[in-house]
């Protein structure tokens, strides 16, 4: 069917992937969690999958988790959606002094890591958030500097609008997850807001010739 002068014509026999693609993908993966995993827990977000389990009995729980990983890998092979072993990671979250990690495989051995990024949040195996705070502060300050260099000292209203729309979302993204409890991390975040206030006040003073 040829396109019309006003744009592509819709063919009812074929779904438009930009509209139905995500829905069809979810339908395709509908039994991914309900019928495959036996005893572990699973979380999915688009094409990312996380399988996790509390390890209380080192031998039996580790074996059960490996069984679920094997069933997941077999399901993926059956429905040509194979996992990429190079992108699979293993993290053991614990405050115990015993940091030994069982070995898990999905074909090759799954690489154990102490830090991973999940939906833009840095997660460490000891659930410390200082690195996440540092990354957020660095990104927010970089954006703040760009805004000030572009606008200069003459437009405090635009500066305020851009701060609220570009910098605050960086500071607040997923904050309930990584909300800092260390004083140094709290001060680092507050310093970004203090810097923005100083820049805004300086802009206002220069604007009115003070």
N, C-alpha and C positions, 0 to 999 in steps of 0.2 A: 504494500500500500504506500503510495507516494505521499510525501509531506505536503500539506497545504500551504499557501502563502502566509497564513496566520500562525503557523507552527506545526509541529508533528501531530498527525491525526492519531487518535486513540484507537487501537485495535482491541475489541473486547475479548479476542481469543488469547491475548498475551498480557500478563500482568505487568504493570509498570514497576520496575524494580525499586525506584526511589520511594514508592509508596508502600508496596506490599513486601519488598525484600526483607526488612527486619521481622515482619510478622511471619512470613514463610520460614525464615531461619529459625525462629523460636518454635514453630510447629515441628520443624524437622528435628529439633533437639528436645522435644517434649518429654521423651522417656529417658532423657540423659541422666536425670537425678532420681526419678521415682522408681525405676525398674533395674537400675544397674548397681547402685551402691547398696551394700548389704547392711553394714553396721556403723559406718562413719558418717560424718556430716559433709554436705557439699554446698557451695555457694557459686553462683554463676553471674557473670555480667558480660553481656554480648558474647565474645568468643573466649573470655577468660574463665577458667574453672579452678576452684580451690577445693581440695578434699582435706579434711582435718579430723583429728581424733585426739581425745585425751589419753595419754599414755600413762596408765597406772601400773599395769603389769607389763614390764618391759618386753617380755617375749611374746605373750599372747596378743597384746594390743598392737604391737608392731607387725605381727603376722597378719592380723585382721586388716590393718590398714594396707599392707602390701596386697592382700587379696582384692580389696576394693580398687586399688590402682590397676591391678591386672585386669579386672572386669571392665574398668573404664577404658583401658587401652584396647581390649578386644572389641568393645562396642564401637570405638572410633575406627578400628580397622574394618569392621563390618559395614559401616556407613561412610565410606571414604572420607573421613574427617580426622586423619591421623594427627596426633599431637606432635609437636616439635620438641624432641628430648633436649635440644640445646637451650630451649627457653623455659624448660621446667626447672623449678627450684624447690629445695627442701629447707624449711625453717623450723627449728625447735624453739618454742617460746617458753622460757622457764627462768625462775630466779634461784633454782637449786644450784648448789655447788657442783653437782655432777652434770656436766654439759655434754656427756656422750650422746651421740645421735645414731639411731639405728640406720642401717643402709637400706635404701629403697631403690627400686629399679623400674624403669619403663622402657624396656629394651636396654639401653645403656643405663648406667648408674645415675640417679638424679643428684645433681650437684647441691651439696649443703651450703647455705649462705647464712650470714649473720644480719644482713640488711637487704631489704627489697623495697621496690616502689610499687604501691598499690593505689591506683586511681589518683596519682599525684602526691601521695603521702608516703614519706620514708618511714618504714617500720623496721625496728631493730629487734633482735631476739630477746633482749632484756626490757623491751618496751620503754626505752628512754627516748625522749623527744627533742633533745638539744640539736641534733643534726637537722631535723625537720624545721625547728624554729630558725636556725641559721639560714637554711635555704629560703624560707619565707621572707625573712628580713632582707636578705641579699636581693631577692627579686623585687620586693616592694621598694627598696631604696633605689634600685636601678630604674624602675618605672617612674618614680618620683623625680629623679634627676632629669630624665628625658622630658617629662612634662614641663619642668621649670625652664629647661634650656629652650624648648620650643616656644613657650608662651612669653618668657621674659618677665619683667617686673611690672607689667602694665595691666594685666587682666586677672584680678583676684577672683571674680565670679567664675570665669572659665576654669581657673586653677582648682577652685573648690569642687566644681562639677566633675572634672576629670579625676580628681583625687577620690571622690566617692564612687565613681564608676570603674576606675582602673586599679587603684591601690587598695582600697578597703576590701574588695572581693578576694584579693590575694591574702590579706591578713586574716580574713574570716573563713576562707575555704576549709571545710572539714575541721574547723576549730574544736567542736565538741569531742573529736577523737584525740587530737594531739594537744589539747589545752595544757599549757605548761604549768608546772608546779614549782620549778626552781626559780629563785629570785632573779638570777642572771638572765634566764630566758624571758621572764616577764618584763624585765627592764629593757631587754633588747627589742621587744615588740613595742613597748611604750615609747622608745626612742624614735621609732619611725614616725609615730604620730606627733611627737614633739618637733621633729624636723619639719614635718609638713606644716605645723602651726607657725614655726619660725619663718618658713618661706612665704606663707600666706601673709603674715604680718609685715614682713619686709616688702612684699609686693604692694600691700596697701599703703605703707608709708611712702614708698617711692611714687606711687600713683598720685597721692595728694601732696607730694613735694615736701614731706616732713623730713 
